[in-house]
Amino acid sequence: MGPRVPRPRSAPPRPALLLLAYLAFVSLGLPDGLIGVGWPSIRRDLDVPTEAVGVVLTAGTVAYLTSSVLAGFTLARLGVGWLLAGSTLLAGVALTGYASTPALAVMVGFALVLGLGSGAIDAGLNAYAAAAFGPRHMNWMHAFFGLGVAIGPLIMTAVLGAGLSWRWGYAVVAAAQLALATAFALTVRLWRGGPPAGATRPPDPIAPQVVPGEPAGAARRNSIGATLRLPAVWLGGAAFAIYVAIEVSTGLWAFLLLTEGRGLAAAVAGLCVSGYWGSLFVGRVVQGVVAERLGTARVLRGSLLGMAGGAVLIALPAPGWVTVAGLLVVGFAAAPVFPLLTLTTAERVGRDHADRTIGLQIGAAGLGAALVPAAVGVLLARVSVAALGPTLVVLAVTLIALYAVGDRRARPAS
């Protein structure tokens, strides 16, 4: 393999676009935080069983996966500005529908609309940021998603605490989404052309691959089939699915392990789980700066090893504080992995295929978040809560292997 072309320093992103990107990722996290607090009130109002939330979440997930994959393939035709404006408008309309829904079936329909909007926002912004932002802003953008997830429950708690209907919680967030859609529509021209004026877009460090039986040239490079035939595309998708599986499984099942497996009180275990999510947020803020100084490859390798080390601490049959330390290590180490893998997509597949690949990676991440944590829950129920640690170790080692193979298969510079 030939030497990698280093990622050049680029001019700072336009402040207006950077602010909109941050706000968009906050808006992505808000609905996730609303439904957890609001569902008890929602189910009583709509007269449905507790488990009916699964129907709403499944509909949203299916639409999200579909939209995120398709966004990578349609981005070049629509342009990122119109894609973001339209997708945010969809999300605003869907949340308005949530606020006024008369029945569960209607809510499920709006969940599909919300998923379509959210998936396109996620994929479109990640594709734009991978070309226009450096490691610091890429990490910070993803940190703002965590901020949105944290703010969502606060909004719904405040609404319910004031004696208002849960519908007002969704109405507040819907108004914010519609305002953001307007901002995207007014700044469509600023989003054109990818990186901001004066910035140096990362050069394609990968020579176009010649597929046997297919002519070389721009048409071949831009064909969907050519993208899907690249092994790095599928390796990258698998890596994203495994990474998100680790992140979500850790946060979802840590409370159970700490209480039933390590004997911690529920209040203490809850604080420790919050600490895990907090370490993920802090890690993205801190390591975004570190990645700009040390380089993305070093930070990625160190983060993957750190995740494995934290998983080993969780797996040890040790006192509770060791498990908590493992959770914090996993959270802090995992923080930059998703944004930096997204940022370096073009280095693995070529710039001509990057937008589509990012859409596929976002879709794979959603699939990993939906399927693997549920499977881990079945494993814990049938074996023991102590199986969480060893499972995380296996997943972390698998992620390291996928990254190593994908890194080795990245095509040489031309």
N, C-alpha and C positions, 0 to 999 in steps of 0.2 A: 504494500500500500504506500502510495506517495505521501509526502508530508502534508499535513493539514494547513490550509490557509488560515491564519489567525483572524478572528473577528475584529474588524477595525473599529476604532472609536467613532461614534456618530454624534452629530449635533444634538443638543437636548431636544426632546419632543416639544411640540407646541404646548404651552401651559393649558390652553383651553381643551385640547384633545386629551391631555393627560388627566385633567380633572374629570372630564366626561367618562373616560375609561374607568377611573376609580369609582365614580358614582354608579356606573353600569354594573360593576362587580358587587357593590353594596346591594344594588337592587336585585341581583341574582340570588343573594343569600336571604333577603327579607322574607319571601314566601315560605321558605323552608323553616324559618323560625316561628312563623305565625301559626301554622297548623297544629304544632305540638301542643301549644298552650290553648288554642282556640277549640280543638276538636271536642272536648267534653261538652262545651256549650253548643257547638254545631250539631252534634248527634242528638242532643235533647231537642233542639229547635226543629230539626228535620225528622225527628222520630225514627232514627236508624240505629242499628247495633254498633257497638264500639269497633268491631272488626271491619265495618264498612269503610273505614279510612284506607284499608288496603286497596280497595277498588279505585279510589281517588288517586292514590300514590302510583299505582300500576299504570293507570291511564296517562298520568303526567310523565312517567318514566319512558313509556313506549314512544310518546310523541317527542320527548326530549332527545332520545337516541336517534330517531328518524331525522329530526331537524338538524342535529349537530353534524350528522354524516352528510346530508344533502347540502348544508351550508358550504362545506369545503368545495363542493363541485359547482356551486352556483355563484360563488363569491365574485369570480371574474366577470360574470355577466351583469350582476346587479351593482357591484361596487360596494365597498364596506359601509359607506355612509348611509345609502338607502337600505341596505340590509339591516343595519342597527336601528334606523328610524322605524322601519316597518315591523321589525321583531319586537322592539320595545312597545310599540303601539299595540301589538297583539297581546303582550303581557299585561298592559294596562287595561285593555278591554276584558281580558280573562278575569283579572282581579275585581273589576267592576261587576262582572257576572257573579263571582263568588259572593260579593257583598249583597247582591239582590236575588240570589238563587232561591226558588221556592221548594226545590226538591233535590234529592241526591243525584238523580239522573242528569239534571241540568248542571249540577256541580261537576260531575264527571266529564260532561261535554266541555265545560270551560277548563277543566284540568288538561284536556288534550290541547286546547288553544294555548294555555300557559306553557305547556311543555314545548310546543312548536316555537314559541317566541323565545323561551329561555335557551333552548339548544342552539338556535341561530345566533343569539347574542354571545353565548359562550364561545362557539367555534369562530365566529367572525372576529371578535375582539382578540382572541388568542392568535389568530392568523395575522392580523394587523400588527399586534404588539411584537410578534416574533420577528417581524421585519423592521419595525420602527423604534422599538424600545431596547434598552440595554438590560443586563441582568438585574440591576437594582430596581428599575421601574416594573419589570416583569414580575419580580417577587412581590413588590409592594402592591401591585394590582391584585394579585391573588390573595394577599393578606386582607385586602378590603372585602373580599368575599366572606371571610371569617367574621369580619366586623358586621356585615349585613346579617349573618346568621345569629349573631349575638344581639343585635338591635331588634330583630323581629319579635322575640318573646317579650322584650321590654315594652314594645308598642301594644301588643295584645294584652299584656298584664295591666298596663296603665288604662286601657280602654275598659277592660272588665272591672278593674278596681274602681273606676269612676261610675260604675253602675250602668254602663252603656252596653249595647248589643255587640257581640263578636263581629257583626257586619261592619261596624265602624272601623275596626282594625284593618280589615281588607280595603275599606274605602280610603283610608289614609294612605296606604301603600299604593293603591291604584292611582290616586292623584299624583303621587310622586313619580310613578312610572309614566304617566301621560305627560307630565312636565318634562321628563327626561327624553321622551320620544320627540317632543317639540324641539328640544335643544339639538338632538341629533339631526332632525330635518333642517334646522337652520344652519347647521355646520356641514352639510353634505359636501360642499366644495372643498372644505379643509381636509376631508378624509381622502380625497382623490390622490392617486399617485403613490400611495403607501407611505414611506417615510417622509417627514417634514422637509421643507425646503432647506437645502444646505446639508442635509444628512447624507451619509454614505451608507447606502443599503448594503448589508453584508453580501460579498461576492459569492457566487455559486462556487463552492470549493470542490464540486463534484462534476466530473465530466458526464455528459449525457450518455446513458447506457444504450448500446445498440442491441435491440432485440432481434434475434434471428427471424428472417422472413418478413421483417417490417422495415420500411424505408426510414432512413434517418431524416432529421429535420424538425422544424417547429411543430408541424402537425402531429408527428409521432410523439414528440416530447409532451405535448399538451393533451394527448388522448387519455381518456379515463382508463382504458385497458392497460396502457403503459404504466400508469401509476399503480394499479392493482397487481401488476406482475413483479413489482420490486419487493424482494424479501424483507428489506428494511422497513417497509410500510407495515407488514404484518408483525414483525418483531417489535416495532414501536407500539403498535396497538396492544400487543400482549403485555408489554412493559407497563403501559398506562393502566390497563385493567388490574394487573397485580399490585401496582403501587396504590391505587385508590382502594383496592380490597384491604390492604394492610391498614391504611389510614382510617377507613370506616369501621373495620372489624375491631380495631384497637379501641376506638372511642365508644363503640356500641356495646362491647362485652367486658370492658375493663371493670365496670361497676360490679358486675356479677362475680368476677374473679376476686376482687378485693373484699367483697362482703362474705361470699360463701367459701372462697378458697383460702383467703388470708385472714379472715376474722376481723376485718375493720368495721367500725360502726358505719351505718348508712350515711350519716352526715359527713363523716370524714372521707368516705369513699367518693361521695358526690363532689366534694371539693377537689379531690385528687383527679377525677375525670375532667373537671373544669380546668385544672392545671395542665392536663394533657393538651386540651384544645388551645389553651393560652400559650403553651410552649410552641405550638404550631404557628400561631400568629406572630409571636416574638421572633421565632426563627426566620420567618420570611422577611421581617423588617431588617433584622441584623445581617442575615446571610446574603441579602440582596446587595449590600455594600461590600461584603467580603468577596462575593463572586466577581465583582468588577475589578478587584485588586489581585485576586489569586487566579482568576480564570474559571470559566464554567466547568471545564473538565475536572479540575482538581476538586472543586466543591462538590460536584456530583459524585465522584468516586468516594470522597470522604463521607458524604451523606449516606450513601448506600451501605457503606461499612458500619456507620453509626447506627443505622436502622437495625442491622443484623445484631450488633452488640447490645442494643437496647432490648431486642426481642429475646436474647439469651438471658438477660437479667430478669425479664418477666417469666421466663420458663423455669428458672431456678426454684427449687422448693425451699425458699428462704423466707425470712420475716417480711411483713408487709411493706416496710420502708424500701426494701430492695426492689420489689415489684413497682412501687411508685417511682423510684429512680429510673427504672427501665421505661416506664411510660413517658416520663419527661425527656429521656434520651431519644426515644423513638419519635416523639413529637418534634423536638428541636431539629433532629437529623433529617426527618422527612420533609421539613418545611420547604426547602428550595427545589425538591426533586421534580414535582409537576411543572412549575414554571420554567425551570432550566431545561428539562426534556423538551418542552414545547419550543423554547427559544432556539434550541440547536437542531430542530427538525430538518431544516434545509441542509445542514451539514451531513445528514445521514441519507437523504433521499434526493437532494437537488432542489434548487429554488423553484423550478418549473412544476414540481410535484408537491411543494410544501403546503400550500393552502388546502389541497384535498386531503393530504395525509393528516394534517392537524384536525380537520373535521372528523376523520375516521378515528383518530386517537381520542378525541373528546367523546365520541360515541362509545368506544371501547371502555373508556373510564367509567361512563355511566352504567355500562353493562356489568363491569366488575363490581361497582358499588351496589348494584341491585342483587346480584346472584351470590357472590362469594360470602359476604357477611351472613346471609341467610343460611348458607351451607355450613358455615362455621357454627352457627347457633344450633343446628341439628346435631353436629358433632359433639358439642359441649353437652347437649341434653342426653345423648346416648353413651358418652364416655365419661367425661368429667370436666368441670370448669377449668381444671388444671391443664387441660389440653390446649387452652388458648395460647400459652407461651410457645410450646413446640410448633403449633400451627403457624404462628407468626414467624418463627425461625425459618421454617420451610419456605414460606412465601418470600421472606427477605432474601434468602439464598437464591431462590428462583429469579427474583428481580435482578440480582447482581449478575447472574448468568445471562439473562436476556440482554442486559445493558452491555456486557462484555462482548457477546456475539454480535450484537447490532453495531457496536463501535468498531469491531474488527471488519465487518462487512461493508462499512461505509465506503463509498467509491472514492478513489484517489482524485487529487486535484488535477485539473487539466493543465 
